[in-house]
C-alpha cells in the first residue's frame, strides 16, 4: 500500500498464533478500516482509530482490499 492509501482488512495470514492474537487484540481484524501513514523505514498505519507501527514482515501478513481513490 502506498502512503495515504485506504482500504479494509480482508484477512490476516499469520501462522504464528501469538502474533495473530496480538494483532486481533489491537483491532487488526477483518472489516477494520485502514489508512497507510508511513512505509519507510517502518510500516505505520491507522486501523480504525488506532495508530500502529509494525515490522514489514508483520504488515505483509495483513490482506487489505483497497478503496478506489476519487480524482
Phi and psi restraints in degrees (range 20) as a CNS / XPLOR table:
assign (resid 1 and name C) (resid 2 and name N)
       (resid 2 and name CA) (resid 2 and name C) 1.0 -84.3 20.0 2
assign (resid 2 and name N) (resid 2 and name CA)
       (resid 2 and name C) (resid 3 and name N) 1.0 156.8 20.0 2
assign (resid 2 and name C) (resid 3 and name N)
       (resid 3 and name CA) (resid 3 and name C) 1.0 -58.1 20.0 2
assign (resid 3 and name N) (resid 3 and name CA)
       (resid 3 and name C) (resid 4 and name N) 1.0 134.1 20.0 2
assign (resid 3 and name C) (resid 4 and name N)
       (resid 4 and name CA) (resid 4 and name C) 1.0 90.7 20.0 2
assign (resid 4 and name N) (resid 4 and name CA)
       (resid 4 and name C) (resid 5 and name N) 1.0 -13.8 20.0 2
assign (resid 4 and name C) (resid 5 and name N)
       (resid 5 and name CA) (resid 5 and name C) 1.0 -68.8 20.0 2
assign (resid 5 and name N) (resid 5 and name CA)
       (resid 5 and name C) (resid 6 and name N) 1.0 148.1 20.0 2
assign (resid 5 and name C) (resid 6 and name N)
       (resid 6 and name CA) (resid 6 and name C) 1.0 -124.1 20.0 2
assign (resid 6 and name N) (resid 6 and name CA)
       (resid 6 and name C) (resid 7 and name N) 1.0 153.0 20.0 2
assign (resid 6 and name C) (resid 7 and name N)
       (resid 7 and name CA) (resid 7 and name C) 1.0 -169.5 20.0 2
assign (resid 7 and name N) (resid 7 and name CA)
       (resid 7 and name C) (resid 8 and name N) 1.0 -171.0 20.0 2
assign (resid 7 and name C) (resid 8 and name N)
       (resid 8 and name CA) (resid 8 and name C) 1.0 -128.1 20.0 2
assign (resid 8 and name N) (resid 8 and name CA)
       (resid 8 and name C) (resid 9 and name N) 1.0 134.1 20.0 2
assign (resid 8 and name C) (resid 9 and name N)
       (resid 9 and name CA) (resid 9 and name C) 1.0 -67.2 20.0 2
assign (resid 9 and name N) (resid 9 and name CA)
       (resid 9 and name C) (resid 10 and name N) 1.0 129.8 20.0 2
assign (resid 9 and name C) (resid 10 and name N)
       (resid 10 and name CA) (resid 10 and name C) 1.0 -98.5 20.0 2
assign (resid 10 and name N) (resid 10 and name CA)
       (resid 10 and name C) (resid 11 and name N) 1.0 -43.6 20.0 2
assign (resid 10 and name C) (resid 11 and name N)
       (resid 11 and name CA) (resid 11 and name C) 1.0 -162.1 20.0 2
assign (resid 11 and name N) (resid 11 and name CA)
       (resid 11 and name C) (resid 12 and name N) 1.0 155.3 20.0 2
assign (resid 11 and name C) (resid 12 and name N)
       (resid 12 and name CA) (resid 12 and name C) 1.0 -115.9 20.0 2
assign (resid 12 and name N) (resid 12 and name CA)
       (resid 12 and name C) (resid 13 and name N) 1.0 116.1 20.0 2
assign (resid 12 and name C) (resid 13 and name N)
       (resid 13 and name CA) (resid 13 and name C) 1.0 -101.1 20.0 2
assign (resid 13 and name N) (resid 13 and name CA)
       (resid 13 and name C) (resid 14 and name N) 1.0 78.2 20.0 2
assign (resid 13 and name C) (resid 14 and name N)
       (resid 14 and name CA) (resid 14 and name C) 1.0 -127.5 20.0 2
assign (resid 14 and name N) (resid 14 and name CA)
       (resid 14 and name C) (resid 15 and name N) 1.0 138.3 20.0 2
assign (resid 14 and name C) (resid 15 and name N)
       (resid 15 and name CA) (resid 15 and name C) 1.0 -93.3 20.0 2
assign (resid 15 and name N) (resid 15 and name CA)
       (resid 15 and name C) (resid 16 and name N) 1.0 -2.5 20.0 2
assign (resid 15 and name C) (resid 16 and name N)
       (resid 16 and name CA) (resid 16 and name C) 1.0 -92.4 20.0 2
assign (resid 16 and name N) (resid 16 and name CA)
       (resid 16 and name C) (resid 17 and name N) 1.0 106.3 20.0 2
assign (resid 16 and name C) (resid 17 and name N)
       (resid 17 and name CA) (resid 17 and name C) 1.0 -59.7 20.0 2
assign (resid 17 and name N) (resid 17 and name CA)
       (resid 17 and name C) (resid 18 and name N) 1.0 -38.8 20.0 2
assign (resid 17 and name C) (resid 18 and name N)
       (resid 18 and name CA) (resid 18 and name C) 1.0 -63.3 20.0 2
assign (resid 18 and name N) (resid 18 and name CA)
       (resid 18 and name C) (resid 19 and name N) 1.0 -42.4 20.0 2
assign (resid 18 and name C) (resid 19 and name N)
       (resid 19 and name CA) (resid 19 and name C) 1.0 -66.4 20.0 2
assign (resid 19 and name N) (resid 19 and name CA)
       (resid 19 and name C) (resid 20 and name N) 1.0 -42.3 20.0 2
assign (resid 19 and name C) (resid 20 and name N)
       (resid 20 and name CA) (resid 20 and name C) 1.0 -60.7 20.0 2
assign (resid 20 and name N) (resid 20 and name CA)
       (resid 20 and name C) (resid 21 and name N) 1.0 -44.4 20.0 2
assign (resid 20 and name C) (resid 21 and name N)
       (resid 21 and name CA) (resid 21 and name C) 1.0 -62.7 20.0 2
assign (resid 21 and name N) (resid 21 and name CA)
       (resid 21 and name C) (resid 22 and name N) 1.0 -39.9 20.0 2
assign (resid 21 and name C) (resid 22 and name N)
       (resid 22 and name CA) (resid 22 and name C) 1.0 -64.8 20.0 2
assign (resid 22 and name N) (resid 22 and name CA)
       (resid 22 and name C) (resid 23 and name N) 1.0 -45.1 20.0 2
assign (resid 22 and name C) (resid 23 and name N)
       (resid 23 and name CA) (resid 23 and name C) 1.0 -62.3 20.0 2
assign (resid 23 and name N) (resid 23 and name CA)
       (resid 23 and name C) (resid 24 and name N) 1.0 -42.7 20.0 2
assign (resid 23 and name C) (resid 24 and name N)
       (resid 24 and name CA) (resid 24 and name C) 1.0 -61.0 20.0 2
assign (resid 24 and name N) (resid 24 and name CA)
       (resid 24 and name C) (resid 25 and name N) 1.0 -41.8 20.0 2
assign (resid 24 and name C) (resid 25 and name N)
       (resid 25 and name CA) (resid 25 and name C) 1.0 -66.6 20.0 2
assign (resid 25 and name N) (resid 25 and name CA)
       (resid 25 and name C) (resid 26 and name N) 1.0 -22.7 20.0 2
assign (resid 25 and name C) (resid 26 and name N)
       (resid 26 and name CA) (resid 26 and name C) 1.0 -89.3 20.0 2
assign (resid 26 and name N) (resid 26 and name CA)
       (resid 26 and name C) (resid 27 and name N) 1.0 -1.2 20.0 2
assign (resid 26 and name C) (resid 27 and name N)
       (resid 27 and name CA) (resid 27 and name C) 1.0 94.3 20.0 2
assign (resid 27 and name N) (resid 27 and name CA)
       (resid 27 and name C) (resid 28 and name N) 1.0 7.1 20.0 2
assign (resid 27 and name C) (resid 28 and name N)
       (resid 28 and name CA) (resid 28 and name C) 1.0 -82.3 20.0 2
assign (resid 28 and name N) (resid 28 and name CA)
       (resid 28 and name C) (resid 29 and name N) 1.0 85.8 20.0 2
assign (resid 28 and name C) (resid 29 and name N)
       (resid 29 and name CA) (resid 29 and name C) 1.0 -133.3 20.0 2
assign (resid 29 and name N) (resid 29 and name CA)
       (resid 29 and name C) (resid 30 and name N) 1.0 155.8 20.0 2
assign (resid 29 and name C) (resid 30 and name N)
       (resid 30 and name CA) (resid 30 and name C) 1.0 -53.6 20.0 2
assign (resid 30 and name N) (resid 30 and name CA)
       (resid 30 and name C) (resid 31 and name N) 1.0 133.8 20.0 2
assign (resid 30 and name C) (resid 31 and name N)
       (resid 31 and name CA) (resid 31 and name C) 1.0 97.3 20.0 2
assign (resid 31 and name N) (resid 31 and name CA)
       (resid 31 and name C) (resid 32 and name N) 1.0 -14.3 20.0 2
assign (resid 31 and name C) (resid 32 and name N)
       (resid 32 and name CA) (resid 32 and name C) 1.0 -73.6 20.0 2
assign (resid 32 and name N) (resid 32 and name CA)
       (resid 32 and name C) (resid 33 and name N) 1.0 142.4 20.0 2
assign (resid 32 and name C) (resid 33 and name N)
       (resid 33 and name CA) (resid 33 and name C) 1.0 -82.5 20.0 2
assign (resid 33 and name N) (resid 33 and name CA)
       (resid 33 and name C) (resid 34 and name N) 1.0 140.1 20.0 2
assign (resid 33 and name C) (resid 34 and name N)
       (resid 34 and name CA) (resid 34 and name C) 1.0 -131.6 20.0 2
assign (resid 34 and name N) (resid 34 and name CA)
       (resid 34 and name C) (resid 35 and name N) 1.0 147.7 20.0 2
assign (resid 34 and name C) (resid 35 and name N)
       (resid 35 and name CA) (resid 35 and name C) 1.0 -133.0 20.0 2
assign (resid 35 and name N) (resid 35 and name CA)
       (resid 35 and name C) (resid 36 and name N) 1.0 126.1 20.0 2
assign (resid 35 and name C) (resid 36 and name N)
       (resid 36 and name CA) (resid 36 and name C) 1.0 -78.0 20.0 2
assign (resid 36 and name N) (resid 36 and name CA)
       (resid 36 and name C) (resid 37 and name N) 1.0 124.0 20.0 2
assign (resid 36 and name C) (resid 37 and name N)
       (resid 37 and name CA) (resid 37 and name C) 1.0 -101.0 20.0 2
assign (resid 37 and name N) (resid 37 and name CA)
       (resid 37 and name C) (resid 38 and name N) 1.0 -36.2 20.0 2
assign (resid 37 and name C) (resid 38 and name N)
       (resid 38 and name CA) (resid 38 and name C) 1.0 -153.9 20.0 2
assign (resid 38 and name N) (resid 38 and name CA)
       (resid 38 and name C) (resid 39 and name N) 1.0 140.2 20.0 2
assign (resid 38 and name C) (resid 39 and name N)
       (resid 39 and name CA) (resid 39 and name C) 1.0 -117.7 20.0 2
assign (resid 39 and name N) (resid 39 and name CA)
       (resid 39 and name C) (resid 40 and name N) 1.0 -9.2 20.0 2
assign (resid 39 and name C) (resid 40 and name N)
       (resid 40 and name CA) (resid 40 and name C) 1.0 -149.1 20.0 2
assign (resid 40 and name N) (resid 40 and name CA)
       (resid 40 and name C) (resid 41 and name N) 1.0 137.7 20.0 2
assign (resid 40 and name C) (resid 41 and name N)
       (resid 41 and name CA) (resid 41 and name C) 1.0 -77.9 20.0 2
assign (resid 41 and name N) (resid 41 and name CA)
       (resid 41 and name C) (resid 42 and name N) 1.0 -26.2 20.0 2
assign (resid 41 and name C) (resid 42 and name N)
       (resid 42 and name CA) (resid 42 and name C) 1.0 -112.0 20.0 2
assign (resid 42 and name N) (resid 42 and name CA)
       (resid 42 and name C) (resid 43 and name N) 1.0 172.3 20.0 2
assign (resid 42 and name C) (resid 43 and name N)
       (resid 43 and name CA) (resid 43 and name C) 1.0 -99.3 20.0 2
assign (resid 43 and name N) (resid 43 and name CA)
       (resid 43 and name C) (resid 44 and name N) 1.0 121.9 20.0 2
assign (resid 43 and name C) (resid 44 and name N)
       (resid 44 and name CA) (resid 44 and name C) 1.0 -125.2 20.0 2
assign (resid 44 and name N) (resid 44 and name CA)
       (resid 44 and name C) (resid 45 and name N) 1.0 128.2 20.0 2
assign (resid 44 and name C) (resid 45 and name N)
       (resid 45 and name CA) (resid 45 and name C) 1.0 -142.3 20.0 2
assign (resid 45 and name N) (resid 45 and name CA)
       (resid 45 and name C) (resid 46 and name N) 1.0 157.7 20.0 2
assign (resid 45 and name C) (resid 46 and name N)
       (resid 46 and name CA) (resid 46 and name C) 1.0 -98.1 20.0 2
assign (resid 46 and name N) (resid 46 and name CA)
       (resid 46 and name C) (resid 47 and name N) 1.0 123.2 20.0 2
assign (resid 46 and name C) (resid 47 and name N)
       (resid 47 and name CA) (resid 47 and name C) 1.0 -115.4 20.0 2
assign (resid 47 and name N) (resid 47 and name CA)
       (resid 47 and name C) (resid 48 and name N) 1.0 108.6 20.0 2
assign (resid 47 and name C) (resid 48 and name N)
       (resid 48 and name CA) (resid 48 and name C) 1.0 54.3 20.0 2
assign (resid 48 and name N) (resid 48 and name CA)
       (resid 48 and name C) (resid 49 and name N) 1.0 -107.4 20.0 2
assign (resid 48 and name C) (resid 49 and name N)
       (resid 49 and name CA) (resid 49 and name C) 1.0 -115.8 20.0 2
assign (resid 49 and name N) (resid 49 and name CA)
       (resid 49 and name C) (resid 50 and name N) 1.0 16.7 20.0 2
assign (resid 49 and name C) (resid 50 and name N)
       (resid 50 and name CA) (resid 50 and name C) 1.0 -113.0 20.0 2
assign (resid 50 and name N) (resid 50 and name CA)
       (resid 50 and name C) (resid 51 and name N) 1.0 126.5 20.0 2
assign (resid 50 and name C) (resid 51 and name N)
       (resid 51 and name CA) (resid 51 and name C) 1.0 -87.3 20.0 2
assign (resid 51 and name N) (resid 51 and name CA)
       (resid 51 and name C) (resid 52 and name N) 1.0 125.4 20.0 2
assign (resid 51 and name C) (resid 52 and name N)
       (resid 52 and name CA) (resid 52 and name C) 1.0 -123.7 20.0 2
assign (resid 52 and name N) (resid 52 and name CA)
       (resid 52 and name C) (resid 53 and name N) 1.0 142.4 20.0 2
assign (resid 52 and name C) (resid 53 and name N)
       (resid 53 and name CA) (resid 53 and name C) 1.0 -119.4 20.0 2
assign (resid 53 and name N) (resid 53 and name CA)
       (resid 53 and name C) (resid 54 and name N) 1.0 125.4 20.0 2
assign (resid 53 and name C) (resid 54 and name N)
       (resid 54 and name CA) (resid 54 and name C) 1.0 -135.8 20.0 2
assign (resid 54 and name N) (resid 54 and name CA)
       (resid 54 and name C) (resid 55 and name N) 1.0 160.5 20.0 2
assign (resid 54 and name C) (resid 55 and name N)
       (resid 55 and name CA) (resid 55 and name C) 1.0 -68.0 20.0 2
assign (resid 55 and name N) (resid 55 and name CA)
       (resid 55 and name C) (resid 56 and name N) 1.0 152.6 20.0 2
assign (resid 55 and name C) (resid 56 and name N)
       (resid 56 and name CA) (resid 56 and name C) 1.0 -57.5 20.0 2
assign (resid 56 and name N) (resid 56 and name CA)
       (resid 56 and name C) (resid 57 and name N) 1.0 -38.6 20.0 2
assign (resid 56 and name C) (resid 57 and name N)
       (resid 57 and name CA) (resid 57 and name C) 1.0 -66.3 20.0 2
assign (resid 57 and name N) (resid 57 and name CA)
       (resid 57 and name C) (resid 58 and name N) 1.0 -29.5 20.0 2
assign (resid 57 and name C) (resid 58 and name N)
       (resid 58 and name CA) (resid 58 and name C) 1.0 -74.3 20.0 2
assign (resid 58 and name N) (resid 58 and name CA)
       (resid 58 and name C) (resid 59 and name N) 1.0 -44.9 20.0 2
assign (resid 58 and name C) (resid 59 and name N)
       (resid 59 and name CA) (resid 59 and name C) 1.0 -58.5 20.0 2
assign (resid 59 and name N) (resid 59 and name CA)
       (resid 59 and name C) (resid 60 and name N) 1.0 -35.1 20.0 2
assign (resid 59 and name C) (resid 60 and name N)
       (resid 60 and name CA) (resid 60 and name C) 1.0 -68.6 20.0 2
assign (resid 60 and name N) (resid 60 and name CA)
       (resid 60 and name C) (resid 61 and name N) 1.0 -10.9 20.0 2
assign (resid 60 and name C) (resid 61 and name N)
       (resid 61 and name CA) (resid 61 and name C) 1.0 -89.1 20.0 2
assign (resid 61 and name N) (resid 61 and name CA)
       (resid 61 and name C) (resid 62 and name N) 1.0 -5.6 20.0 2
assign (resid 61 and name C) (resid 62 and name N)
       (resid 62 and name CA) (resid 62 and name C) 1.0 -100.3 20.0 2
assign (resid 62 and name N) (resid 62 and name CA)
       (resid 62 and name C) (resid 63 and name N) 1.0 114.9 20.0 2
assign (resid 62 and name C) (resid 63 and name N)
       (resid 63 and name CA) (resid 63 and name C) 1.0 -90.1 20.0 2
assign (resid 63 and name N) (resid 63 and name CA)
       (resid 63 and name C) (resid 64 and name N) 1.0 123.9 20.0 2
assign (resid 63 and name C) (resid 64 and name N)
       (resid 64 and name CA) (resid 64 and name C) 1.0 -123.0 20.0 2
assign (resid 64 and name N) (resid 64 and name CA)
       (resid 64 and name C) (resid 65 and name N) 1.0 135.5 20.0 2
assign (resid 64 and name C) (resid 65 and name N)
       (resid 65 and name CA) (resid 65 and name C) 1.0 -92.8 20.0 2
assign (resid 65 and name N) (resid 65 and name CA)
       (resid 65 and name C) (resid 66 and name N) 1.0 116.6 20.0 2
assign (resid 65 and name C) (resid 66 and name N)
       (resid 66 and name CA) (resid 66 and name C) 1.0 -71.9 20.0 2
assign (resid 66 and name N) (resid 66 and name CA)
       (resid 66 and name C) (resid 67 and name N) 1.0 144.7 20.0 2
assign (resid 66 and name C) (resid 67 and name N)
       (resid 67 and name CA) (resid 67 and name C) 1.0 -88.7 20.0 2
assign (resid 67 and name N) (resid 67 and name CA)
       (resid 67 and name C) (resid 68 and name N) 1.0 143.7 20.0 2
assign (resid 67 and name C) (resid 68 and name N)
       (resid 68 and name CA) (resid 68 and name C) 1.0 -69.2 20.0 2
assign (resid 68 and name N) (resid 68 and name CA)
       (resid 68 and name C) (resid 69 and name N) 1.0 140.4 20.0 2
assign (resid 68 and name C) (resid 69 and name N)
       (resid 69 and name CA) (resid 69 and name C) 1.0 -89.8 20.0 2
assign (resid 69 and name N) (resid 69 and name CA)
       (resid 69 and name C) (resid 70 and name N) 1.0 144.5 20.0 2
assign (resid 69 and name C) (resid 70 and name N)
       (resid 70 and name CA) (resid 70 and name C) 1.0 -101.5 20.0 2
assign (resid 70 and name N) (resid 70 and name CA)
       (resid 70 and name C) (resid 71 and name N) 1.0 134.7 20.0 2
